[in-house]
Each structure stands twice: as structure tokens, then as C-alpha cells.
Amino acid sequence: MVFCQKTKRKNPLCFPRCLLSSSAFDSSVVCVCGCVCVLSRQLSSGPQVQWLLDNYETAEGVSLPRSTLYCHYLLHCQEQKLEPVNAASFGKLIRSVFMGLRTRRLGTRGNSKYHYYGLRIKASSSLLRLMEDQQHLAMRQQPFSQKQRWTQTLSFLSFSVSLSGSCVSHTQVQQYQQFLDASRALPEFPDVDLQDRALPEGIELEHLKSFQLLYREHCEAILDVMVNLQFPLVETLWKTFWRFSESQAGDSTTLAVHDESEKRLPKSCLVLLCKYDPVLRWSRDCDNTLYQGLVEMLIPDVLRPIPSALTQAIRNFAKSLESWLTNAMMNIPEEMVRVKVTSASAFAQTLRRYTSLNHLAQAARAVLQNTAQINQMLSDLNRVDFANVQEQASWVCRCEDRVVQRLEQDFKLTLQQQNSLEQWAAWLDGVVSQVLKPYQSSTAFPKAAKLFLLKWSFYSSMVIRDLTLRSAASFGSFHLIRLLYDEYMYYLIEHRVAQAKGETPIAVMGEVQTHSDTEFFT
């Protein structure tokens, strides 16, 4: 640690030029910033600087993504059980070690990232060999259109990843990543809509722009660690962004840890912005966009088989993320905490439902491929008193006889043809399209869709009731199929309603919580 003579306090980001070679402690040195400092006996940054010098070097005409370096650093700290600094402070550390670095934003529109220009990984570094191996595997396994994204995201996949509480080798991680959609990029965020509202007292327009930029970088970092299945690092990223500190006693400790973030956006300004209605709305919309992208990246196809270890890792993450976020946002205004937790809760709920749906799909696939079970189901289904079922159902939910009869005939025909799970999914999608067609482009569409979901659930429960009373031999198979179809129908309706509203499914699922938070937007 260095005691800066300008600020008269410890400065973790002020490094002497002789940092690694000097054997003198408590002596005056000339720092890279030009000031005269005193080198303390607690030289905590030395190992981090040495790690940078061991693995990276300057060179002309090359560049390295900024998020790649930071993810390397986080994983190094995780392996060595070190306390990491935030991304901004780490960036200043890099610039202090490698003089004259420039930052450039490279990549295609909508998929660009900040890069350090003039920096590369050393040929002798294990990071380079690991990157080359993983990129080679990714290029062989992925179609051409995904190669660029895989090269970027796999470049910083490091030594091990924690899945289901245990370390998984690189080979296993690579196997799991083939089930993801790593080609997705984070969409551009819109500007904050001020709605002609005055900025809070003490807040300038530059503060608002800094918040938007920091938030964007924060979301990009979350996407980067998630695509590499580094779920525990999400908590670390949340803590660094919201300036979490175990010791909340004084501002000096927080300023020392989050020095660079303080320069870009003081925490006092961050707190004021967290109470500003337009920022609350903007943060909610950005979170919904981010979380929807993460869901589609982790579970691109709810019917495709997923390894049980990956499923369990996703469920464990969903179980923990709300508590992680709440803990990371200590001393942040309650208005922002509620907005953030609402979106995170919808995200967690969606992950749990989709993994459950995927599990049901794999169990049902075995039933639909068994000819003997299909024949037994047809035999039992033909004995169901559909006239009585329709009579009771129509009294409750007013199901049209014509529609119910057509669905009954189509269901029996599809079952008799022993169609695959994917063909059943297409049939269910067609049912939704057919029933909701009269409400297309109507404001009544969401209500009609939800009402149809209730009717579908009630009618299917009446069929299961009849099978139960008749002690049908295939009751277990029908019960499993009913659970799957109800859950998949929920999935379809959720997406149709979101499409009709022009929102993400995550935003739709967060509507209940959002309604309770409207007091913050009035």
C-alpha cells in the first residue's frame, strides 16, 4: 500500500515505478502519477501487479477486451482467495502498470466492446493456451455465424467453474456451453426519458450520463460471466457496482475501495439518482432486457434436453440471486432496491419455471415414444364421457361446443399418430393461434389470452377427473402429459401476451410486483 503525499492517506491505486524491485519499505518513492509517496510495509497490490506482468505485455497493433481482463482478474482472485477491487479500480491498476494504454470501442454495431489497445496475453501465459484450445473447440462446434461471439465470450473462460457447489473441469464446462446460445449480444439501452422533470438538486446532466455508462458496463459484465457459467461472480459484480462494503461505518473506507467509481460518479450522486423516477423506470427496463437475454441464452429451447448438472446449477443460481442482490444493495434507497428486486424476482421465477418445464418435457418424451403406453392412453381416452365433461365445463367457463369437439378430435388424432414432442408443441402453438385469432391487434388480447389459459386448465382437470374415476390404467401417463401441456401452454400465453404488449416476457411476469411499486412512479 502507498501513502500519497498529496491526499495524505492510503492510495491503493498509486504505484511507485520501483514497486516490484524495491526492497526498501517505509521510504519515499516517485509514483507513476508524479507525486512523492511513502511505500508502506503492507504492499497488498504487489502480487496483483506481478500477476499482470506475468500474463500480459504491451505490443503494437493488438487489442484485448476490457471485460476479458477483468474476468481473468476476478477468477484469479477467486482461485487465490483474494478480495477483488471493482472494475474501475482494476482499470486504473492496469494503466498504472502498463503505461500509455489506449481504450477503443471495437466490434459491430450493437455488439461492440471496450478494448485495451496495445495489450496482449503473453505467449508463455497459461491463459493464452487455454483460450486457444477453447476457441478451437468452439469454432468446430458452432455454425459460422456464431464464431465471432464464441471467440469473445470463451476467451476469458478460466480455470474452473462452480456448478452445483462443485468445481467442474474445462471439458465439462465446454460440454455445457453447447446447450447455451452464446451468440446473443446485449441490445443497446435507450436514453433516460426525463419526461420534462427537473434533475434532483445536486445532480448534473454529466452525472446522469455517467450512471448510464456505468450501468451499461455493469450489465455487459454480468452477461460475460453468465455465458461462461460463472454464476457466483454475479454477486461480486453487484457488490462492486453498488459500492457494497462490509464496513458501512465511514465514507473514507468506501472511497478507498471504489476510488475510480467515485471519480466517475460519486456515491452521493448515485444515491440521489436511485430516488429519481425516470432513472427508476430506465433501470427497470434495462434489467428486463438484460434478464430476458440471459434466459434466452441459458435456456434457448425449453424442450431440448439439458444435462441435470446444468439444470441444478441454474436452479441454485435462481434460488440465491434475490438474496445476493438485496445484500449487495445495502444503504441503497429502498425505491431502487424494490425496482431491482422486482425484476430479479421475475427472472428467478422464469428460470425455475423453464427448468421445470424442461424436466417435464424429458419425462414426457419417454411416454410419447412408447407405443404400448400410447395405445393404452387411446383406449382409456375413448371411454371418457366427453359430453358430460363439456356440459360441466361449459357451465363454468362457457367453452364453445364446436371448439371443444375440434380440440378433442385433434388431440386423439395427434396421439394416434404417435407424434414427437416437438410435433405436440407445434399443435399446442396452433391451438393458441386459432383461439386467440379474433383478438389479434386488440387491447383485449391479454385478458382473452389469460382467460383461455384458465379455461384450458379447468377443462383438462375435468378430463383427468373422469380418468381417475374410471381407474384408467394410463392415468399416470395422462397426468404427466397434462402437467407438461399446461406448463407449455402457460409458456406460450406468456410470450403471446408479451408480444402483444411490446414487452419482454420477464416484464410481463413482473407485472404483479410492478403494480405494487407504482407509488414510486407517481
C-alpha positions as CSV (number, residue, x, y, z in Angstrom):
1,M,0.0,0.0,0.0
2,V,1.2,3.5,-0.8
3,F,0.7,6.6,1.3
4,C,0.2,9.5,-1.1
5,Q,1.7,12.8,0.0
6,K,-1.0,14.7,-2.0
7,T,-4.0,13.2,-0.3
8,K,-2.3,12.3,3.0
9,R,-3.9,8.8,3.1
10,K,-3.5,5.3,1.7
11,N,-4.0,5.2,-2.1
12,P,-4.3,1.7,-3.4
13,L,-4.1,2.9,-7.0
14,C,-0.8,5.0,-6.7
15,F,2.1,2.7,-7.6
16,P,5.8,3.5,-7.5
17,R,7.9,2.7,-10.5
18,C,10.1,0.6,-8.4
19,L,7.2,-1.3,-6.9
20,L,8.4,-4.8,-7.7
21,S,12.2,-4.3,-7.5
22,S,12.4,-2.1,-4.4
23,S,13.4,-3.8,-1.2
24,A,13.0,-0.6,0.8
25,F,9.9,-0.1,2.9
26,D,8.6,3.0,4.6
27,S,10.7,5.0,2.2
28,S,9.9,7.9,-0.2
29,V,9.4,6.9,-3.9
30,V,8.3,8.7,-7.0
31,C,5.0,7.3,-8.2
32,V,3.8,6.9,-11.8
33,C,1.4,9.8,-11.2
34,G,4.4,12.0,-10.5
35,C,3.7,12.6,-6.8
36,V,6.1,11.7,-4.0
37,C,4.7,8.8,-1.9
38,V,5.7,6.7,1.1
39,L,5.8,2.9,0.5
40,S,4.1,1.0,3.3
41,R,5.1,-2.4,4.7
42,Q,1.6,-3.7,3.7
43,L,2.3,-3.9,-0.1
44,S,-1.0,-5.7,-0.8
45,S,-1.1,-4.8,-4.5
46,G,2.3,-6.3,-5.3
47,P,1.0,-9.8,-6.1
48,Q,-1.7,-8.4,-8.4
49,V,0.9,-6.3,-10.3
50,Q,3.2,-9.3,-10.6
51,W,0.3,-11.4,-11.9
52,L,-0.4,-8.8,-14.5
53,L,3.2,-8.7,-15.6
54,D,3.4,-12.5,-15.7
55,N,0.4,-12.8,-18.0
56,Y,0.2,-9.6,-20.1
57,E,2.5,-7.5,-22.2
58,T,2.3,-4.4,-24.4
59,A,2.6,-4.7,-28.2
60,E,1.7,-2.6,-31.2
61,G,-1.4,-3.3,-33.3
62,V,-3.2,-5.7,-30.9
63,S,-6.1,-5.2,-28.5
64,L,-7.8,-7.1,-25.7
65,P,-11.4,-6.7,-24.4
66,R,-11.5,-4.8,-21.2
67,S,-14.1,-7.2,-19.8
68,T,-11.8,-10.1,-20.6
69,L,-9.0,-8.7,-18.4
70,Y,-11.4,-8.0,-15.5
71,C,-12.9,-11.5,-15.7
72,H,-9.4,-13.0,-15.7
73,Y,-8.7,-11.0,-12.6
74,L,-11.9,-12.0,-10.8
75,L,-11.2,-15.6,-11.4
76,H,-7.6,-15.2,-10.3
77,C,-8.8,-13.6,-7.1
78,Q,-11.4,-16.4,-6.6
79,E,-8.7,-19.0,-7.0
80,Q,-6.2,-17.3,-4.7
81,K,-9.0,-16.3,-2.2
82,L,-8.2,-12.6,-2.6
83,E,-10.6,-9.7,-2.3
84,P,-11.1,-8.2,-5.7
85,V,-11.4,-4.4,-6.4
86,N,-14.2,-3.1,-8.7
87,A,-13.8,-2.9,-12.5
88,A,-13.0,0.8,-12.5
89,S,-10.2,0.5,-9.8
90,F,-8.8,-2.5,-11.7
91,G,-8.7,-0.4,-14.9
92,K,-6.6,2.2,-13.1
93,L,-4.3,-0.5,-11.9
94,I,-3.7,-1.7,-15.4
95,R,-3.0,1.8,-16.7
96,S,-0.5,2.2,-13.8
97,V,1.3,-0.9,-14.7
98,F,1.2,-0.7,-18.5
99,M,1.9,3.0,-19.3
100,G,0.4,4.6,-22.4
101,L,-2.5,2.2,-22.9
102,R,-5.4,3.5,-25.0
103,T,-9.0,2.5,-24.9
104,R,-11.1,1.8,-28.0
105,R,-14.6,0.6,-28.6
106,L,-14.4,-2.2,-31.2
107,G,-16.9,-4.5,-32.8
108,T,-20.0,-4.4,-34.9
109,R,-22.9,-2.0,-34.1
110,G,-24.9,-3.4,-31.1
111,N,-22.1,-5.8,-30.3
112,S,-19.1,-3.5,-29.6
113,K,-17.0,-3.6,-26.5
114,Y,-14.3,-1.5,-25.0
115,H,-10.8,-2.8,-25.7
116,Y,-7.3,-2.0,-24.4
117,Y,-5.4,-1.2,-27.5
118,G,-1.7,-2.2,-27.3
119,L,-2.0,-5.0,-24.8
120,R,-2.0,-8.8,-25.3
121,I,-1.6,-12.0,-23.4
122,K,2.0,-13.3,-23.2
123,A,2.9,-16.3,-25.3
124,S,4.1,-18.1,-22.1
125,S,0.9,-17.4,-20.2
126,S,-1.4,-20.3,-19.4
127,L,-4.3,-18.0,-20.2
128,L,-3.3,-17.9,-23.9
129,R,-3.0,-21.7,-24.3
130,L,-6.4,-22.1,-22.6
131,M,-8.0,-19.5,-24.8
132,E,-6.6,-21.1,-28.0
133,D,-7.9,-24.6,-27.0
134,Q,-11.4,-23.3,-26.2
135,Q,-11.7,-21.2,-29.3
136,H,-10.7,-24.1,-31.4
137,L,-13.4,-26.3,-29.9
138,A,-16.0,-23.6,-30.2
139,M,-15.2,-22.9,-33.8
140,R,-15.6,-26.6,-34.6
141,Q,-18.9,-27.0,-32.7
142,Q,-20.7,-23.8,-33.6
143,P,-22.0,-22.6,-37.0
144,F,-20.1,-19.8,-38.8
145,S,-22.5,-17.0,-37.7
146,Q,-21.7,-17.7,-34.0
147,K,-17.9,-17.9,-34.3
148,Q,-17.2,-14.3,-33.5
149,R,-19.3,-14.3,-30.4
150,W,-17.8,-17.6,-29.1
151,T,-14.3,-16.2,-29.7
152,Q,-15.2,-13.2,-27.5
153,T,-17.0,-15.0,-24.7
154,L,-14.8,-18.1,-24.4
155,S,-11.6,-16.1,-24.4
156,F,-11.8,-15.5,-20.7
157,L,-13.2,-18.8,-19.5
158,S,-10.8,-19.7,-16.8
159,F,-9.6,-22.5,-14.6
160,S,-12.8,-23.9,-13.1
161,V,-16.4,-23.0,-12.6
162,S,-18.7,-23.8,-9.7
163,L,-21.7,-25.8,-10.7
164,S,-24.0,-27.3,-8.1
165,G,-21.4,-26.4,-5.4
166,S,-18.5,-28.3,-7.0
167,C,-15.7,-27.4,-9.4
168,V,-16.2,-28.5,-13.0
169,S,-13.3,-29.1,-15.4
170,H,-12.9,-27.1,-18.6
171,T,-14.1,-30.1,-20.7
172,Q,-17.3,-30.3,-18.7
173,V,-17.9,-26.5,-19.0
174,Q,-17.3,-26.8,-22.7
175,Q,-19.9,-29.6,-22.9
176,Y,-22.4,-27.5,-21.0
177,Q,-21.9,-24.5,-23.2
178,Q,-23.1,-26.3,-26.3
179,F,-26.6,-26.1,-24.7
180,L,-26.4,-22.3,-24.5
181,D,-27.0,-19.6,-27.1
182,A,-23.8,-17.6,-26.6
183,S,-24.4,-15.7,-29.8
184,R,-26.8,-13.3,-28.1
185,A,-25.5,-9.7,-27.6
186,L,-26.9,-7.2,-25.1
187,P,-29.2,-4.8,-27.0
188,E,-28.5,-1.1,-26.9
189,F,-30.2,0.6,-24.0
190,P,-32.3,3.7,-24.7
191,D,-31.6,7.1,-23.1
192,V,-33.3,8.0,-19.9
193,D,-36.6,9.7,-20.6
194,L,-36.7,12.7,-18.3
195,Q,-40.4,13.4,-19.1
196,D,-39.7,17.1,-18.6
197,R,-38.8,16.5,-15.0
198,A,-36.1,18.6,-13.3
199,L,-33.0,16.8,-12.2
200,P,-32.6,16.3,-8.4
201,E,-30.8,19.0,-6.6
202,G,-27.0,18.5,-6.8
203,I,-27.3,16.3,-9.9
204,E,-25.9,17.5,-13.2
205,L,-26.5,16.0,-16.7
206,E,-23.0,14.6,-16.6
207,H,-23.8,12.6,-13.5
208,L,-26.8,11.0,-15.3
209,K,-24.7,10.2,-18.4
210,S,-22.0,8.6,-16.1
211,F,-24.7,6.5,-14.4
212,Q,-26.0,5.2,-17.8
213,L,-22.5,4.3,-19.0
214,L,-21.6,2.6,-15.7
215,Y,-24.8,0.7,-15.8
216,R,-24.3,-0.5,-19.3
217,E,-20.7,-1.7,-18.5
218,H,-22.1,-3.5,-15.4
219,C,-24.8,-5.3,-17.5
220,E,-22.2,-6.3,-20.1
221,A,-20.0,-7.8,-17.3
222,I,-23.0,-9.8,-16.0
223,L,-23.6,-11.2,-19.5
224,D,-20.0,-12.1,-19.8
225,V,-19.8,-14.1,-16.6
226,M,-23.1,-15.8,-17.2
227,V,-22.3,-17.0,-20.6
228,N,-19.3,-18.8,-19.0
229,L,-21.5,-20.2,-16.2
230,Q,-19.7,-18.2,-13.5
231,F,-22.8,-17.7,-11.5
232,P,-21.1,-16.8,-8.2
233,L,-19.4,-13.9,-9.8
234,V,-22.7,-12.2,-10.4
235,E,-22.9,-11.4,-6.7
236,T,-19.4,-9.9,-6.9
237,L,-20.4,-7.7,-9.8
238,W,-23.5,-6.5,-7.9
239,K,-21.4,-5.6,-4.9
240,T,-18.8,-3.7,-6.9
241,F,-21.4,-1.7,-8.8
242,W,-23.5,-0.7,-5.7
243,R,-20.3,0.1,-3.7
244,F,-21.0,-2.6,-1.1
245,S,-18.7,-2.6,1.8
246,E,-18.6,-4.9,4.8
247,S,-17.8,-1.8,6.9
248,Q,-20.5,0.8,6.5
249,A,-19.1,3.0,9.2
250,G,-17.3,5.7,7.3
251,D,-17.1,7.2,3.8
252,S,-13.3,7.0,3.8
253,T,-13.2,3.2,3.6
254,T,-15.7,3.1,0.8
255,L,-13.9,5.9,-1.2
256,A,-10.6,3.9,-0.9
257,V,-12.1,0.8,-2.3
258,H,-14.2,2.4,-5.0
259,D,-11.9,5.3,-5.9
260,E,-12.3,5.2,-9.6
261,S,-16.1,4.8,-9.4
262,E,-16.2,7.7,-7.1
263,K,-14.4,9.9,-9.7
264,R,-16.9,8.9,-12.4
265,L,-20.0,9.0,-10.2
266,P,-19.8,9.9,-6.5
267,K,-21.9,7.6,-4.3
268,S,-23.8,10.6,-3.0
269,C,-24.9,11.3,-6.6
270,L,-25.7,7.6,-7.1
271,V,-28.0,7.6,-4.1
272,L,-29.8,10.7,-5.4
273,L,-30.3,9.1,-8.8
274,C,-31.7,6.0,-7.2
275,K,-34.6,8.1,-5.9
276,Y,-35.2,9.8,-9.3
277,D,-38.3,8.4,-11.1
278,P,-37.0,8.5,-14.7
279,V,-33.9,6.6,-13.5
280,L,-36.0,4.0,-11.7
281,R,-38.1,3.4,-14.8
282,W,-35.0,3.2,-17.0
283,S,-33.2,0.8,-14.7
284,R,-36.3,-1.4,-14.6
285,D,-36.5,-1.5,-18.4
286,C,-32.8,-2.2,-18.7
287,D,-33.0,-5.1,-16.2
288,N,-35.9,-6.6,-18.0
289,T,-34.0,-6.5,-21.3
290,L,-30.9,-8.0,-19.6
291,Y,-32.7,-10.8,-17.8
292,Q,-34.7,-11.7,-20.9
293,G,-31.5,-12.1,-22.8
294,L,-30.0,-14.2,-20.1
295,V,-33.0,-16.5,-20.0
296,E,-32.8,-17.0,-23.8
297,M,-29.1,-17.6,-23.5
298,L,-29.3,-20.1,-20.7
299,I,-32.4,-21.9,-22.0
300,P,-32.7,-21.2,-25.7
301,D,-35.1,-24.2,-26.2
302,V,-37.3,-25.2,-23.3
303,L,-37.9,-28.6,-24.9
304,R,-34.3,-29.5,-25.7
305,P,-32.7,-31.9,-23.2
306,I,-30.3,-30.2,-20.7
307,P,-27.8,-32.0,-18.5
308,S,-29.0,-32.4,-15.0
309,A,-25.9,-30.8,-13.5
310,L,-26.5,-27.6,-15.6
311,T,-30.2,-27.6,-14.7
312,Q,-29.4,-27.8,-11.0
313,A,-26.8,-25.1,-11.3
314,I,-29.3,-22.8,-12.9
315,R,-31.9,-23.6,-10.2
316,N,-29.3,-23.0,-7.4
317,F,-28.5,-19.6,-9.0
318,A,-32.2,-18.7,-9.3
319,K,-32.6,-19.6,-5.6
320,S,-29.7,-17.3,-4.5
321,L,-29.9,-14.3,-6.7
322,E,-32.5,-12.3,-4.8
323,S,-30.6,-12.6,-1.5
324,W,-27.4,-11.7,-3.3
325,L,-28.9,-8.6,-4.8
326,T,-30.6,-7.5,-1.6
327,N,-27.3,-7.9,0.3
328,A,-25.3,-6.0,-2.3
329,M,-27.7,-3.1,-2.2
330,M,-27.3,-2.3,1.5
331,N,-27.5,1.5,2.1
332,I,-29.1,2.0,-1.4
333,P,-32.5,3.8,-1.4
334,E,-35.5,1.5,-0.9
335,E,-37.1,2.7,-4.1
336,M,-34.2,1.4,-6.3
337,V,-34.0,-1.8,-4.2
338,R,-37.6,-2.6,-4.9
339,V,-37.4,-2.0,-8.6
340,K,-34.3,-4.1,-8.9
341,V,-35.6,-7.0,-6.7
342,T,-38.9,-7.0,-8.7
343,S,-37.1,-7.7,-12.0
344,A,-34.7,-10.1,-10.3
345,S,-37.6,-12.0,-8.8
346,A,-39.3,-12.3,-12.2
347,F,-36.0,-13.5,-13.6
348,A,-35.6,-16.1,-10.9
349,Q,-39.2,-17.3,-11.3
350,T,-38.8,-17.7,-15.0
351,L,-35.6,-19.7,-14.6
352,R,-37.4,-22.0,-12.2
353,R,-40.4,-22.5,-14.4
354,Y,-38.4,-23.1,-17.6
355,T,-36.1,-25.7,-15.9
356,S,-39.2,-27.4,-14.5
357,L,-40.8,-27.3,-18.0
358,N,-37.7,-28.8,-19.5
359,H,-37.7,-31.6,-16.9
360,L,-41.3,-32.4,-17.6
361,A,-40.6,-32.4,-21.3
362,Q,-37.8,-35.1,-21.0
363,A,-40.1,-37.3,-18.8
364,A,-43.0,-37.0,-21.3
365,R,-40.7,-37.7,-24.2
366,A,-40.3,-41.2,-23.0
367,V,-44.0,-41.7,-22.7
368,L,-44.8,-40.4,-26.2
369,Q,-42.2,-42.7,-27.7
370,N,-43.7,-45.8,-26.0
371,T,-46.2,-47.5,-28.4
372,A,-47.8,-49.6,-25.7
373,Q,-48.4,-46.7,-23.5
374,I,-49.9,-44.6,-26.4
375,N,-52.3,-47.4,-27.3
376,Q,-53.4,-47.7,-23.6
377,M,-53.9,-44.0,-23.5
378,L,-56.1,-44.0,-26.6
379,S,-58.2,-46.9,-25.2
380,D,-58.8,-45.1,-21.9
381,L,-59.4,-41.7,-23.7
382,N,-62.2,-43.3,-25.8
383,R,-64.1,-44.3,-22.7
384,V,-64.1,-40.7,-21.3
385,D,-67.6,-39.2,-21.2
386,F,-66.7,-36.0,-23.1
387,A,-70.4,-35.0,-23.3
388,N,-70.6,-34.9,-19.5
389,V,-67.2,-33.1,-19.3
390,Q,-68.3,-30.5,-21.8
391,E,-71.6,-30.0,-20.0
392,Q,-69.9,-29.2,-16.7
393,A,-67.1,-27.2,-18.3
394,S,-69.5,-25.0,-20.3
395,W,-71.4,-24.0,-17.2
396,V,-68.2,-22.8,-15.5
397,C,-66.2,-21.3,-18.4
398,R,-68.6,-21.2,-21.3
399,C,-66.5,-23.3,-23.7
400,E,-68.0,-23.4,-27.2
401,D,-69.1,-26.9,-28.2
402,R,-67.6,-26.5,-31.7
403,V,-64.2,-25.6,-30.4
404,V,-64.1,-28.3,-27.7
405,Q,-65.1,-31.0,-30.2
406,R,-62.5,-30.0,-32.7
407,L,-59.8,-29.9,-30.0
408,E,-60.9,-33.4,-28.7
409,Q,-60.7,-34.8,-32.3
410,D,-57.3,-33.2,-33.0
411,F,-55.9,-34.5,-29.7
412,K,-57.0,-38.1,-30.4
413,L,-55.6,-37.9,-33.9
414,T,-52.3,-36.5,-32.8
415,L,-52.0,-39.1,-30.1
416,Q,-52.9,-41.9,-32.5
417,Q,-50.2,-40.8,-35.0
418,Q,-47.6,-41.1,-32.2
419,N,-46.2,-37.7,-32.9
420,S,-43.0,-36.5,-31.3
421,L,-42.8,-33.9,-28.5
422,E,-41.9,-31.2,-31.0
423,Q,-44.9,-32.0,-33.1
424,W,-47.1,-31.8,-30.0
425,A,-45.6,-28.4,-29.2
426,A,-46.5,-27.2,-32.7
427,W,-50.0,-28.5,-32.2
428,L,-50.4,-26.6,-28.9
429,D,-49.0,-23.5,-30.6
430,G,-51.6,-23.8,-33.3
431,V,-54.4,-24.1,-30.8
432,V,-53.3,-20.9,-29.2
433,S,-53.1,-19.1,-32.5
434,Q,-56.5,-20.4,-33.5
435,V,-58.3,-19.5,-30.3
436,L,-56.8,-16.0,-30.0
437,K,-57.0,-15.1,-33.7
438,P,-60.2,-12.9,-33.2
439,Y,-58.3,-10.8,-30.6
440,Q,-55.2,-10.0,-32.6
441,S,-54.3,-6.3,-32.6
442,S,-56.9,-5.7,-29.9
443,T,-56.4,-4.2,-26.4
444,A,-58.5,-7.2,-25.1
445,F,-55.8,-9.7,-26.2
446,P,-54.0,-10.1,-22.9
447,K,-57.3,-10.6,-21.0
448,A,-58.6,-13.1,-23.6
449,A,-55.3,-15.0,-23.5
450,K,-55.3,-15.3,-19.7
451,L,-59.0,-16.4,-19.8
452,F,-58.2,-19.1,-22.3
453,L,-55.4,-20.3,-20.1
454,L,-57.9,-20.7,-17.2
455,K,-60.4,-22.5,-19.4
456,W,-57.8,-24.8,-20.8
457,S,-56.6,-25.7,-17.2
458,F,-60.2,-26.3,-16.0
459,Y,-61.2,-28.4,-19.0
460,S,-58.1,-30.6,-18.7
461,S,-58.7,-31.1,-15.0
462,M,-62.2,-32.4,-15.8
463,V,-60.8,-34.9,-18.2
464,I,-58.2,-36.1,-15.6
465,R,-61.1,-36.3,-13.1
466,D,-63.0,-38.6,-15.4
467,L,-60.0,-40.8,-16.0
468,T,-59.4,-41.0,-12.2
469,L,-63.0,-42.1,-11.5
470,R,-62.7,-44.8,-14.2
471,S,-59.4,-46.1,-12.7
472,A,-57.8,-45.7,-16.1
473,A,-54.6,-47.8,-16.4
474,S,-52.9,-44.9,-18.2
475,F,-53.8,-42.3,-15.6
476,G,-50.1,-41.8,-14.7
477,S,-49.2,-41.1,-18.3
478,F,-52.1,-38.7,-18.7
479,H,-51.2,-36.9,-15.5
480,L,-47.7,-36.3,-16.7
481,I,-48.8,-35.2,-20.2
482,R,-51.4,-32.9,-18.6
483,L,-48.7,-31.2,-16.4
484,L,-46.4,-30.7,-19.4
485,Y,-49.1,-29.3,-21.7
486,D,-50.5,-27.0,-19.0
487,E,-47.0,-25.7,-18.3
488,Y,-46.2,-25.3,-22.0
489,M,-49.5,-23.6,-22.6
490,Y,-48.6,-21.1,-19.9
491,Y,-45.2,-20.6,-21.6
492,L,-47.0,-19.9,-25.0
493,I,-49.5,-17.5,-23.5
494,E,-46.8,-15.6,-21.6
495,H,-44.9,-15.0,-24.8
496,R,-48.0,-14.1,-26.8
497,V,-49.1,-11.5,-24.2
498,A,-45.6,-10.1,-24.1
499,Q,-45.6,-9.8,-27.9
500,A,-49.0,-8.1,-27.9
501,K,-47.8,-5.5,-25.3
502,G,-44.5,-4.9,-26.9
503,E,-42.7,-6.0,-23.8
504,T,-40.4,-8.9,-22.7
505,P,-41.9,-11.9,-21.0
506,I,-39.8,-11.0,-18.0
507,A,-41.6,-7.6,-17.8
508,V,-44.9,-9.3,-18.1
509,M,-44.1,-11.7,-15.3
510,G,-43.1,-8.8,-13.1
511,E,-46.4,-7.0,-13.6
512,V,-47.9,-8.1,-10.3
513,Q,-44.9,-6.8,-8.3
514,T,-44.7,-3.7,-10.5
515,H,-48.2,-2.7,-9.7
516,S,-47.3,-2.7,-6.1
517,D,-44.4,-0.4,-6.9
518,T,-46.4,2.2,-8.8
519,E,-46.2,4.5,-5.8
520,F,-42.6,5.2,-6.8
521,F,-43.5,6.4,-10.3
522,T,-46.4,8.8,-9.4
